[in-house]
């Protein structure tokens, strides 16, 4: 249903059916103070209290994109 959405590039290759954590932003590495949403590129930083990330905390997804793409990507969510 969102097949032609401008935010979609190749995320299916690495985010389909992943387990995501719903949490406040936390850097993957010290010094990486912010990330960008994998879909819309919105900034995600320590002020972001409701974001989604892969279990390794490498990829971050903002709440709006999570809501828009959760069915398409078949994510499972764990609360952190
Ligand atoms: Zn987004």
PDB file of the backbone (N, CA, C, O) and the ligand in Angstrom, with CONECT records:
HET     ZN  A 101       1
ATOM      1  N   UNK A   1       0.798  -1.217   0.000  1.00  0.00           N
ATOM      2  CA  UNK A   1       0.000   0.000   0.000  1.00  0.00           C
ATOM      3  C   UNK A   1       0.835   1.275   0.000  1.00  0.00           C
ATOM      4  O   UNK A   1       0.365   2.320  -0.450  1.00  0.00           O
ATOM      5  N   UNK A   2       2.084   1.201   0.506  1.00  0.00           N
ATOM      6  CA  UNK A   2       2.960   2.373   0.473  1.00  0.00           C
ATOM      7  C   UNK A   2       4.102   2.154  -0.524  1.00  0.00           C
ATOM      8  O   UNK A   2       5.158   2.779  -0.426  1.00  0.00           O
ATOM      9  N   UNK A   3       3.872   1.275  -1.462  1.00  0.00           N
ATOM     10  CA  UNK A   3       4.929   0.888  -2.392  1.00  0.00           C
ATOM     11  C   UNK A   3       5.647   2.044  -3.072  1.00  0.00           C
ATOM     12  O   UNK A   3       6.846   1.965  -3.340  1.00  0.00           O
ATOM     13  N   UNK A   4       4.918   3.112  -3.349  1.00  0.00           N
ATOM     14  CA  UNK A   4       5.542   4.222  -4.063  1.00  0.00           C
ATOM     15  C   UNK A   4       5.918   5.390  -3.148  1.00  0.00           C
ATOM     16  O   UNK A   4       6.177   6.503  -3.606  1.00  0.00           O
ATOM     17  N   UNK A   5       5.940   5.109  -1.864  1.00  0.00           N
ATOM     18  CA  UNK A   5       6.284   6.173  -0.922  1.00  0.00           C
ATOM     19  C   UNK A   5       7.721   6.631  -1.151  1.00  0.00           C
ATOM     20  O   UNK A   5       8.610   5.804  -1.348  1.00  0.00           O
ATOM     21  N   UNK A   6       7.952   7.935  -1.126  1.00  0.00           N
ATOM     22  CA  UNK A   6       9.293   8.486  -1.377  1.00  0.00           C
ATOM     23  C   UNK A   6      10.325   8.013  -0.361  1.00  0.00           C
ATOM     24  O   UNK A   6      11.526   8.042  -0.630  1.00  0.00           O
ATOM     25  N   UNK A   7       9.861   7.581   0.800  1.00  0.00           N
ATOM     26  CA  UNK A   7      10.812   7.186   1.849  1.00  0.00           C
ATOM     27  C   UNK A   7      11.415   5.801   1.613  1.00  0.00           C
ATOM     28  O   UNK A   7      12.417   5.443   2.232  1.00  0.00           O
ATOM     29  N   UNK A   8      10.814   5.036   0.730  1.00  0.00           N
ATOM     30  CA  UNK A   8      11.292   3.669   0.538  1.00  0.00           C
ATOM     31  C   UNK A   8      12.434   3.609  -0.462  1.00  0.00           C
ATOM     32  O   UNK A   8      12.309   4.088  -1.589  1.00  0.00           O
ATOM     33  N   UNK A   9      13.538   3.024  -0.049  1.00  0.00           N
ATOM     34  CA  UNK A   9      14.653   2.784  -0.983  1.00  0.00           C
ATOM     35  C   UNK A   9      14.923   1.283  -0.951  1.00  0.00           C
ATOM     36  O   UNK A   9      14.208   0.513  -1.592  1.00  0.00           O
ATOM     37  N   UNK A  10      15.921   0.871  -0.229  1.00  0.00           N
ATOM     38  CA  UNK A  10      16.211  -0.565  -0.184  1.00  0.00           C
ATOM     39  C   UNK A  10      16.065  -1.154   1.217  1.00  0.00           C
ATOM     40  O   UNK A  10      16.670  -2.178   1.532  1.00  0.00           O
ATOM     41  N   UNK A  11      15.253  -0.499   2.062  1.00  0.00           N
ATOM     42  CA  UNK A  11      15.157  -0.959   3.455  1.00  0.00           C
ATOM     43  C   UNK A  11      14.656  -2.397   3.592  1.00  0.00           C
ATOM     44  O   UNK A  11      14.949  -3.064   4.584  1.00  0.00           O
ATOM     45  N   UNK A  12      13.908  -2.872   2.607  1.00  0.00           N
ATOM     46  CA  UNK A  12      13.418  -4.258   2.654  1.00  0.00           C
ATOM     47  C   UNK A  12      14.575  -5.251   2.773  1.00  0.00           C
ATOM     48  O   UNK A  12      14.436  -6.323   3.362  1.00  0.00           O
ATOM     49  N   UNK A  13      15.699  -4.876   2.209  1.00  0.00           N
ATOM     50  CA  UNK A  13      16.859  -5.780   2.222  1.00  0.00           C
ATOM     51  C   UNK A  13      17.419  -6.018   3.622  1.00  0.00           C
ATOM     52  O   UNK A  13      18.010  -7.064   3.892  1.00  0.00           O
ATOM     53  N   UNK A  14      17.232  -5.064   4.489  1.00  0.00           N
ATOM     54  CA  UNK A  14      17.835  -5.244   5.819  1.00  0.00           C
ATOM     55  C   UNK A  14      16.888  -5.008   6.989  1.00  0.00           C
ATOM     56  O   UNK A  14      17.269  -5.225   8.140  1.00  0.00           O
ATOM     57  N   UNK A  15      15.675  -4.574   6.720  1.00  0.00           N
ATOM     58  CA  UNK A  15      14.770  -4.324   7.854  1.00  0.00           C
ATOM     59  C   UNK A  15      13.504  -5.177   7.852  1.00  0.00           C
ATOM     60  O   UNK A  15      12.711  -5.102   8.790  1.00  0.00           O
ATOM     61  N   UNK A  16      13.308  -5.973   6.830  1.00  0.00           N
ATOM     62  CA  UNK A  16      12.086  -6.773   6.793  1.00  0.00           C
ATOM     63  C   UNK A  16      12.079  -7.825   7.906  1.00  0.00           C
ATOM     64  O   UNK A  16      13.071  -8.519   8.131  1.00  0.00           O
ATOM     65  N   UNK A  17      10.954  -7.925   8.587  1.00  0.00           N
ATOM     66  CA  UNK A  17      10.736  -8.931   9.645  1.00  0.00           C
ATOM     67  C   UNK A  17      11.715  -8.860  10.808  1.00  0.00           C
ATOM     68  O   UNK A  17      11.927  -9.855  11.502  1.00  0.00           O
ATOM     69  N   UNK A  18      12.303  -7.715  11.024  1.00  0.00           N
ATOM     70  CA  UNK A  18      13.230  -7.567  12.151  1.00  0.00           C
ATOM     71  C   UNK A  18      12.473  -7.384  13.454  1.00  0.00           C
ATOM     72  O   UNK A  18      11.316  -6.964  13.468  1.00  0.00           O
ATOM     73  N   UNK A  19      13.145  -7.705  14.539  1.00  0.00           N
ATOM     74  CA  UNK A  19      12.633  -7.364  15.855  1.00  0.00           C
ATOM     75  C   UNK A  19      13.169  -5.978  16.187  1.00  0.00           C
ATOM     76  O   UNK A  19      14.371  -5.728  16.098  1.00  0.00           O
ATOM     77  N   UNK A  20      12.276  -5.091  16.565  1.00  0.00           N
ATOM     78  CA  UNK A  20      12.680  -3.725  16.906  1.00  0.00           C
ATOM     79  C   UNK A  20      12.432  -3.453  18.382  1.00  0.00           C
ATOM     80  O   UNK A  20      11.512  -3.997  18.991  1.00  0.00           O
ATOM     81  N   UNK A  21      13.268  -2.608  18.928  1.00  0.00           N
ATOM     82  CA  UNK A  21      13.080  -2.159  20.301  1.00  0.00           C
ATOM     83  C   UNK A  21      12.439  -0.783  20.267  1.00  0.00           C
ATOM     84  O   UNK A  21      12.833   0.080  19.483  1.00  0.00           O
ATOM     85  N   UNK A  22      11.448  -0.588  21.126  1.00  0.00           N
ATOM     86  CA  UNK A  22      10.805   0.724  21.240  1.00  0.00           C
ATOM     87  C   UNK A  22      11.455   1.415  22.432  1.00  0.00           C
ATOM     88  O   UNK A  22      11.261   0.998  23.573  1.00  0.00           O
ATOM     89  N   UNK A  23      12.214   2.452  22.179  1.00  0.00           N
ATOM     90  CA  UNK A  23      12.977   3.061  23.269  1.00  0.00           C
ATOM     91  C   UNK A  23      13.375   4.499  22.980  1.00  0.00           C
ATOM     92  O   UNK A  23      13.192   5.006  21.874  1.00  0.00           O
ATOM     93  N   UNK A  24      13.922   5.138  23.997  1.00  0.00           N
ATOM     94  CA  UNK A  24      14.500   6.466  23.873  1.00  0.00           C
ATOM     95  C   UNK A  24      15.832   6.319  23.120  1.00  0.00           C
ATOM     96  O   UNK A  24      16.486   5.280  23.207  1.00  0.00           O
ATOM     97  N   UNK A  25      16.214   7.330  22.405  1.00  0.00           N
ATOM     98  CA  UNK A  25      17.460   7.238  21.659  1.00  0.00           C
ATOM     99  C   UNK A  25      18.664   6.996  22.571  1.00  0.00           C
ATOM    100  O   UNK A  25      18.795   7.606  23.632  1.00  0.00           O
ATOM    101  N   UNK A  26      19.522   6.103  22.136  1.00  0.00           N
ATOM    102  CA  UNK A  26      20.747   5.785  22.853  1.00  0.00           C
ATOM    103  C   UNK A  26      21.809   5.555  21.785  1.00  0.00           C
ATOM    104  O   UNK A  26      21.583   4.779  20.857  1.00  0.00           O
ATOM    105  N   UNK A  27      22.964   6.212  21.895  1.00  0.00           N
ATOM    106  CA  UNK A  27      23.956   6.077  20.815  1.00  0.00           C
ATOM    107  C   UNK A  27      24.489   4.654  20.658  1.00  0.00           C
ATOM    108  O   UNK A  27      24.685   3.931  21.635  1.00  0.00           O
ATOM    109  N   UNK A  28      24.711   4.282  19.429  1.00  0.00           N
ATOM    110  CA  UNK A  28      25.293   2.979  19.093  1.00  0.00           C
ATOM    111  C   UNK A  28      26.731   2.943  19.602  1.00  0.00           C
ATOM    112  O   UNK A  28      27.207   1.913  20.080  1.00  0.00           O
ATOM    113  N   UNK A  29      27.397   4.048  19.495  1.00  0.00           N
ATOM    114  CA  UNK A  29      28.783   4.180  19.936  1.00  0.00           C
ATOM    115  C   UNK A  29      28.908   5.521  20.626  1.00  0.00           C
ATOM    116  O   UNK A  29      28.175   6.452  20.295  1.00  0.00           O
ATOM    117  N   UNK A  30      29.801   5.640  21.560  1.00  0.00           N
ATOM    118  CA  UNK A  30      30.057   6.941  22.193  1.00  0.00           C
ATOM    119  C   UNK A  30      30.454   7.947  21.129  1.00  0.00           C
ATOM    120  O   UNK A  30      31.269   7.650  20.257  1.00  0.00           O
ATOM    121  N   UNK A  31      29.884   9.122  21.201  1.00  0.00           N
ATOM    122  CA  UNK A  31      30.261  10.143  20.224  1.00  0.00           C
ATOM    123  C   UNK A  31      29.309  10.214  19.037  1.00  0.00           C
ATOM    124  O   UNK A  31      29.319  11.195  18.293  1.00  0.00           O
ATOM    125  N   UNK A  32      28.489   9.191  18.854  1.00  0.00           N
ATOM    126  CA  UNK A  32      27.482   9.242  17.788  1.00  0.00           C
ATOM    127  C   UNK A  32      26.223   9.805  18.425  1.00  0.00           C
ATOM    128  O   UNK A  32      25.336   9.070  18.860  1.00  0.00           O
ATOM    129  N   UNK A  33      26.175  11.121  18.467  1.00  0.00           N
ATOM    130  CA  UNK A  33      25.113  11.731  19.244  1.00  0.00           C
ATOM    131  C   UNK A  33      23.736  11.782  18.603  1.00  0.00           C
ATOM    132  O   UNK A  33      22.736  12.051  19.269  1.00  0.00           O
ATOM    133  N   UNK A  34      23.699  11.532  17.354  1.00  0.00           N
ATOM    134  CA  UNK A  34      22.386  11.446  16.746  1.00  0.00           C
ATOM    135  C   UNK A  34      22.430  10.518  15.540  1.00  0.00           C
ATOM    136  O   UNK A  34      23.491  10.200  15.004  1.00  0.00           O
ATOM    137  N   UNK A  35      21.255  10.106  15.141  1.00  0.00           N
ATOM    138  CA  UNK A  35      21.101   9.257  13.969  1.00  0.00           C
ATOM    139  C   UNK A  35      20.013   9.887  13.123  1.00  0.00           C
ATOM    140  O   UNK A  35      19.404  10.886  13.507  1.00  0.00           O
ATOM    141  N   UNK A  36      19.779   9.292  11.972  1.00  0.00           N
ATOM    142  CA  UNK A  36      18.676   9.751  11.146  1.00  0.00           C
ATOM    143  C   UNK A  36      17.765   8.569  10.875  1.00  0.00           C
ATOM    144  O   UNK A  36      18.212   7.433  10.717  1.00  0.00           O
ATOM    145  N   UNK A  37      16.502   8.861  10.827  1.00  0.00           N
ATOM    146  CA  UNK A  37      15.538   7.810  10.540  1.00  0.00           C
ATOM    147  C   UNK A  37      15.902   7.135   9.214  1.00  0.00           C
ATOM    148  O   UNK A  37      16.222   7.809   8.234  1.00  0.00           O
ATOM    149  N   UNK A  38      15.849   5.816   9.194  1.00  0.00           N
ATOM    150  CA  UNK A  38      16.187   5.051   7.985  1.00  0.00           C
ATOM    151  C   UNK A  38      15.242   5.332   6.827  1.00  0.00           C
ATOM    152  O   UNK A  38      15.564   5.045   5.674  1.00  0.00           O
ATOM    153  N   UNK A  39      14.084   5.888   7.129  1.00  0.00           N
ATOM    154  CA  UNK A  39      13.097   6.126   6.084  1.00  0.00           C
ATOM    155  C   UNK A  39      13.036   7.590   5.671  1.00  0.00           C
ATOM    156  O   UNK A  39      13.230   7.914   4.499  1.00  0.00           O
ATOM    157  N   UNK A  40      12.769   8.470   6.621  1.00  0.00           N
ATOM    158  CA  UNK A  40      12.537   9.873   6.254  1.00  0.00           C
ATOM    159  C   UNK A  40      13.735  10.770   6.550  1.00  0.00           C
ATOM    160  O   UNK A  40      13.722  11.952   6.208  1.00  0.00           O
ATOM    161  N   UNK A  41      14.781  10.211   7.190  1.00  0.00           N
ATOM    162  CA  UNK A  41      15.985  10.980   7.537  1.00  0.00           C
ATOM    163  C   UNK A  41      15.795  12.012   8.633  1.00  0.00           C
ATOM    164  O   UNK A  41      16.685  12.822   8.891  1.00  0.00           O
ATOM    165  N   UNK A  42      14.654  11.984   9.269  1.00  0.00           N
ATOM    166  CA  UNK A  42      14.452  12.892  10.399  1.00  0.00           C
ATOM    167  C   UNK A  42      15.511  12.618  11.467  1.00  0.00           C
ATOM    168  O   UNK A  42      15.896  11.471  11.697  1.00  0.00           O
ATOM    169  N   UNK A  43      15.974  13.687  12.112  1.00  0.00           N
ATOM    170  CA  UNK A  43      16.989  13.544  13.144  1.00  0.00           C
ATOM    171  C   UNK A  43      16.410  12.825  14.369  1.00  0.00           C
ATOM    172  O   UNK A  43      15.310  13.137  14.826  1.00  0.00           O
ATOM    173  N   UNK A  44      17.164  11.870  14.883  1.00  0.00           N
ATOM    174  CA  UNK A  44      16.788  11.155  16.099  1.00  0.00           C
ATOM    175  C   UNK A  44      17.944  11.356  17.074  1.00  0.00           C
ATOM    176  O   UNK A  44      19.067  10.929  16.804  1.00  0.00           O
ATOM    177  N   UNK A  45      17.671  12.005  18.207  1.00  0.00           N
ATOM    178  CA  UNK A  45      18.747  12.273  19.163  1.00  0.00           C
ATOM    179  C   UNK A  45      18.231  12.079  20.586  1.00  0.00           C
ATOM    180  O   UNK A  45      17.141  11.542  20.786  1.00  0.00           O
ATOM    181  N   UNK A  46      19.010  12.513  21.569  1.00  0.00           N
ATOM    182  CA  UNK A  46      18.639  12.234  22.968  1.00  0.00           C
ATOM    183  C   UNK A  46      17.311  12.862  23.386  1.00  0.00           C
ATOM    184  O   UNK A  46      16.757  12.492  24.421  1.00  0.00           O
ATOM    185  N   UNK A  47      16.800  13.792  22.610  1.00  0.00           N
ATOM    186  CA  UNK A  47      15.481  14.356  22.927  1.00  0.00           C
ATOM    187  C   UNK A  47      14.352  13.468  22.393  1.00  0.00           C
ATOM    188  O   UNK A  47      13.178  13.692  22.690  1.00  0.00           O
ATOM    189  N   UNK A  48      14.719  12.477  21.616  1.00  0.00           N
ATOM    190  CA  UNK A  48      13.710  11.586  21.035  1.00  0.00           C
ATOM    191  C   UNK A  48      13.415  10.475  22.021  1.00  0.00           C
ATOM    192  O   UNK A  48      14.254   9.605  22.253  1.00  0.00           O
ATOM    193  N   UNK A  49      12.225  10.500  22.604  1.00  0.00           N
ATOM    194  CA  UNK A  49      11.926   9.509  23.641  1.00  0.00           C
ATOM    195  C   UNK A  49      11.157   8.307  23.108  1.00  0.00           C
ATOM    196  O   UNK A  49      11.042   7.288  23.789  1.00  0.00           O
ATOM    197  N   UNK A  50      10.639   8.425  21.907  1.00  0.00           N
ATOM    198  CA  UNK A  50       9.834   7.326  21.374  1.00  0.00           C
ATOM    199  C   UNK A  50      10.317   7.001  19.969  1.00  0.00           C
ATOM    200  O   UNK A  50       9.811   7.533  18.981  1.00  0.00           O
ATOM    201  N   UNK A  51      11.299   6.123  19.901  1.00  0.00           N
ATOM    202  CA  UNK A  51      11.839   5.736  18.599  1.00  0.00           C
ATOM    203  C   UNK A  51      11.974   4.215  18.558  1.00  0.00           C
ATOM    204  O   UNK A  51      11.799   3.532  19.566  1.00  0.00           O
ATOM    205  N   UNK A  52      12.286   3.713  17.389  1.00  0.00           N
ATOM    206  CA  UNK A  52      12.426   2.270  17.210  1.00  0.00           C
ATOM    207  C   UNK A  52      13.804   1.984  16.658  1.00  0.00           C
ATOM    208  O   UNK A  52      14.319   2.734  15.828  1.00  0.00           O
ATOM    209  N   UNK A  53      14.403   0.894  17.121  1.00  0.00           N
ATOM    210  CA  UNK A  53      15.743   0.553  16.652  1.00  0.00           C
ATOM    211  C   UNK A  53      15.893  -0.957  16.535  1.00  0.00           C
ATOM    212  O   UNK A  53      15.177  -1.715  17.189  1.00  0.00           O
ATOM    213  N   UNK A  54      16.824  -1.382  15.701  1.00  0.00           N
ATOM    214  CA  UNK A  54      17.109  -2.809  15.609  1.00  0.00           C
ATOM    215  C   UNK A  54      17.818  -3.233  16.900  1.00  0.00           C
ATOM    216  O   UNK A  54      18.325  -2.391  17.640  1.00  0.00           O
ATOM    217  N   UNK A  55      17.850  -4.523  17.159  1.00  0.00           N
ATOM    218  CA  UNK A  55      18.401  -5.009  18.430  1.00  0.00           C
ATOM    219  C   UNK A  55      19.863  -4.628  18.639  1.00  0.00           C
ATOM    220  O   UNK A  55      20.316  -4.527  19.779  1.00  0.00           O
ATOM    221  N   UNK A  56      20.590  -4.419  17.577  1.00  0.00           N
ATOM    222  CA  UNK A  56      21.979  -3.969  17.724  1.00  0.00           C
ATOM    223  C   UNK A  56      22.086  -2.444  17.840  1.00  0.00           C
ATOM    224  O   UNK A  56      23.183  -1.900  17.961  1.00  0.00           O
ATOM    225  N   UNK A  57      20.943  -1.765  17.803  1.00  0.00           N
ATOM    226  CA  UNK A  57      20.878  -0.298  17.895  1.00  0.00           C
ATOM    227  C   UNK A  57      21.610   0.419  16.771  1.00  0.00           C
ATOM    228  O   UNK A  57      22.090   1.540  16.940  1.00  0.00           O
ATOM    229  N   UNK A  58      21.687  -0.222  15.658  1.00  0.00           N
ATOM    230  CA  UNK A  58      22.399   0.370  14.531  1.00  0.00           C
ATOM    231  C   UNK A  58      21.469   1.186  13.649  1.00  0.00           C
ATOM    232  O   UNK A  58      21.812   2.287  13.219  1.00  0.00           O
ATOM    233  N   UNK A  59      20.295   0.640  13.384  1.00  0.00           N
ATOM    234  CA  UNK A  59      19.321   1.339  12.538  1.00  0.00           C
ATOM    235  C   UNK A  59      18.216   1.918  13.403  1.00  0.00           C
ATOM    236  O   UNK A  59      17.715   1.259  14.314  1.00  0.00           O
ATOM    237  N   UNK A  60      17.838   3.163  13.107  1.00  0.00           N
ATOM    238  CA  UNK A  60      16.796   3.842  13.872  1.00  0.00           C
ATOM    239  C   UNK A  60      15.650   4.246  12.952  1.00  0.00           C
ATOM    240  O   UNK A  60      15.848   4.606  11.792  1.00  0.00           O
ATOM    241  N   UNK A  61      14.456   4.172  13.506  1.00  0.00           N
ATOM    242  CA  UNK A  61      13.250   4.493  12.745  1.00  0.00           C
ATOM    243  C   UNK A  61      12.392   5.411  13.615  1.00  0.00           C
ATOM    244  O   UNK A  61      12.169   5.117  14.789  1.00  0.00           O
ATOM    245  N   UNK A  62      11.912   6.509  13.055  1.00  0.00           N
ATOM    246  CA  UNK A  62      11.082   7.416  13.848  1.00  0.00           C
ATOM    247  C   UNK A  62       9.684   6.814  14.014  1.00  0.00           C
ATOM    248  O   UNK A  62       9.299   5.882  13.308  1.00  0.00           O
ATOM    249  N   UNK A  63       8.950   7.368  14.957  1.00  0.00           N
ATOM    250  CA  UNK A  63       7.636   6.808  15.264  1.00  0.00           C
ATOM    251  C   UNK A  63       6.687   6.865  14.061  1.00  0.00           C
ATOM    252  O   UNK A  63       5.950   5.915  13.799  1.00  0.00           O
ATOM    253  N   UNK A  64       6.711   7.984  13.335  1.00  0.00           N
ATOM    254  CA  UNK A  64       5.791   8.097  12.196  1.00  0.00           C
ATOM    255  C   UNK A  64       6.079   7.034  11.135  1.00  0.00           C
ATOM    256  O   UNK A  64       5.158   6.411  10.606  1.00  0.00           O
ATOM    257  N   UNK A  65       7.346   6.834  10.833  1.00  0.00           N
ATOM    258  CA  UNK A  65       7.669   5.827   9.806  1.00  0.00           C
ATOM    259  C   UNK A  65       7.378   4.432  10.325  1.00  0.00           C
ATOM    260  O   UNK A  65       6.940   3.564   9.570  1.00  0.00           O
ATOM    261  N   UNK A  66       7.616   4.213  11.603  1.00  0.00           N
ATOM    262  CA  UNK A  66       7.263   2.915  12.160  1.00  0.00           C
ATOM    263  C   UNK A  66       5.777   2.646  11.944  1.00  0.00           C
ATOM    264  O   UNK A  66       5.393   1.575  11.472  1.00  0.00           O
ATOM    265  N   UNK A  67       4.953   3.618  12.289  1.00  0.00           N
ATOM    266  CA  UNK A  67       3.503   3.431  12.143  1.00  0.00           C
ATOM    267  C   UNK A  67       3.109   3.221  10.678  1.00  0.00           C
ATOM    268  O   UNK A  67       2.228   2.415  10.376  1.00  0.00           O
ATOM    269  N   UNK A  68       3.751   3.934   9.792  1.00  0.00           N
ATOM    270  CA  UNK A  68       3.389   3.825   8.376  1.00  0.00           C
ATOM    271  C   UNK A  68       3.842   2.517   7.729  1.00  0.00           C
ATOM    272  O   UNK A  68       3.197   2.021   6.806  1.00  0.00           O
ATOM    273  N   UNK A  69       4.942   1.965   8.211  1.00  0.00           N
ATOM    274  CA  UNK A  69       5.512   0.803   7.522  1.00  0.00           C
ATOM    275  C   UNK A  69       5.467  -0.506   8.302  1.00  0.00           C
ATOM    276  O   UNK A  69       5.951  -1.530   7.820  1.00  0.00           O
ATOM    277  N   UNK A  70       4.891  -0.484   9.500  1.00  0.00           N
ATOM    278  CA  UNK A  70       4.950  -1.701  10.320  1.00  0.00           C
ATOM    279  C   UNK A  70       4.292  -2.916   9.666  1.00  0.00           C
ATOM    280  O   UNK A  70       4.792  -4.033   9.802  1.00  0.00           O
ATOM    281  N   UNK A  71       3.184  -2.716   8.963  1.00  0.00           N
ATOM    282  CA  UNK A  71       2.546  -3.883   8.327  1.00  0.00           C
ATOM    283  C   UNK A  71       3.388  -4.375   7.153  1.00  0.00           C
ATOM    284  O   UNK A  71       3.603  -5.575   6.979  1.00  0.00           O
ATOM    285  N   UNK A  72       3.845  -3.444   6.373  1.00  0.00           N
ATOM    286  CA  UNK A  72       4.623  -3.808   5.195  1.00  0.00           C
ATOM    287  C   UNK A  72       5.910  -4.574   5.553  1.00  0.00           C
ATOM    288  O   UNK A  72       6.298  -5.509   4.853  1.00  0.00           O
ATOM    289  N   UNK A  73       6.550  -4.171   6.630  1.00  0.00           N
ATOM    290  CA  UNK A  73       7.825  -4.788   7.014  1.00  0.00           C
ATOM    291  C   UNK A  73       7.676  -5.925   8.015  1.00  0.00           C
ATOM    292  O   UNK A  73       8.640  -6.637   8.296  1.00  0.00           O
ATOM    293  N   UNK A  74       6.480  -6.100   8.550  1.00  0.00           N
ATOM    294  CA  UNK A  74       6.196  -7.195   9.497  1.00  0.00           C
ATOM    295  C   UNK A  74       7.146  -7.209  10.690  1.00  0.00           C
ATOM    296  O   UNK A  74       7.712  -8.241  11.051  1.00  0.00           O
ATOM    297  N   UNK A  75       7.299  -6.040  11.283  1.00  0.00           N
ATOM    298  CA  UNK A  75       8.194  -5.961  12.442  1.00  0.00           C
ATOM    299  C   UNK A  75       7.569  -6.556  13.689  1.00  0.00           C
ATOM    300  O   UNK A  75       6.351  -6.532  13.872  1.00  0.00           O
ATOM    301  N   UNK A  76       8.429  -7.088  14.541  1.00  0.00           N
ATOM    302  CA  UNK A  76       8.024  -7.502  15.885  1.00  0.00           C
ATOM    303  C   UNK A  76       8.622  -6.452  16.808  1.00  0.00           C
ATOM    304  O   UNK A  76       9.728  -5.966  16.568  1.00  0.00           O
ATOM    305  N   UNK A  77       7.898  -6.102  17.859  1.00  0.00           N
ATOM    306  CA  UNK A  77       8.391  -5.062  18.753  1.00  0.00           C
ATOM    307  C   UNK A  77       8.550  -5.584  20.168  1.00  0.00           C
ATOM    308  O   UNK A  77       7.688  -6.280  20.706  1.00  0.00           O
ATOM    309  N   UNK A  78       9.679  -5.223  20.746  1.00  0.00           N
ATOM    310  CA  UNK A  78       9.953  -5.528  22.150  1.00  0.00           C
ATOM    311  C   UNK A  78      10.066  -4.195  22.853  1.00  0.00           C
ATOM    312  O   UNK A  78      10.666  -3.260  22.323  1.00  0.00           O
ATOM    313  N   UNK A  79       9.506  -4.099  24.023  1.00  0.00           N
ATOM    314  CA  UNK A  79       9.693  -2.851  24.784  1.00  0.00           C
ATOM    315  C   UNK A  79      10.983  -2.972  25.552  1.00  0.00           C
ATOM    316  O   UNK A  79      11.273  -4.006  26.155  1.00  0.00           O
ATOM    317  N   UNK A  80      11.753  -1.904  25.524  1.00  0.00           N
ATOM    318  CA  UNK A  80      13.048  -1.978  26.174  1.00  0.00           C
ATOM    319  C   UNK A  80      12.983  -1.440  27.603  1.00  0.00           C
ATOM    320  O   UNK A  80      13.995  -1.427  28.304  1.00  0.00           O
TER     321      UNK A  80
HETATM  322 ZN    ZN A 101      11.024   8.582   9.734  1.00  0.00          ZN
END
